[in-house]
Amino acid sequence: METLVYSHVSPDVSTIHLALYTDVNNADQIRKRLVAASTLPGEEGEREREAVNYAFVDAKLITSRLHILTAVYQAILASMTGSLRTKTLHSEILWALNHGHNISEAIKRFGVSDTTRTLLVIRVCSPSFTAEEFSAMIPSIVKGTPVPLSDLIHYTDWTSVRKYYKLNTDPALAPFSRKSSTESPSLAEQKVIDQLVTSLVAMKSVSA
């Protein structure tokens, strides 16, 4: 788990808690819970929406810590300027990660799905929601094994990243040759892919 504080932004969105889980075995239950929470009425709905008030990101499409933090920061800026394209700051993170502008596509590609096995859990909040509270609450939602964020690169599906970010014909990757599209890219190629996708996320609000 990791916690960052951005002192230069609004206090209510200045604290970011992140946790990475692998061997997740209840992704289908998390997805169903999110769907149900969005439609529950009254006080029960409010309580359940608060209970799952996180961004759940399929880690297989994340190439680095900087990649995901760039999306988080873009969502924070959109929230502060009143320019969210989605209903919540946490769903905005998924939108920021997606190469296109379709919200449903962003949730389908980058959000938790029934087949998700490695999951990033993110909470953007005020300092009043502490790292200790975050750490204590996540196990009641996610059934998996916590691992350091530095392990992200071990779970990246590089073929899918290239496909979803439309990088297969990018000139920057031309120097790298592989016997097949399923062959693991070299560390040098991974670095270039990470730089490309992070730049795309950083520039998305401008292109939108």
PyMOL commands that set and color helices and strands:
alter all, ss='L'
color gray80, all
select helices_A, chain A and resi 11-13+27-37+42-51+59-61+65-80+89-97+103-110+131-140+149-155+158-164+171-173+187-207
alter helices_A, ss='H'
color red, helices_A
select strands_A, chain A and resi 2-5+15-22+55-58+119-125+145-147
alter strands_A, ss='S'
color yellow, strands_A
deselect
rebuild
show_as cartoon
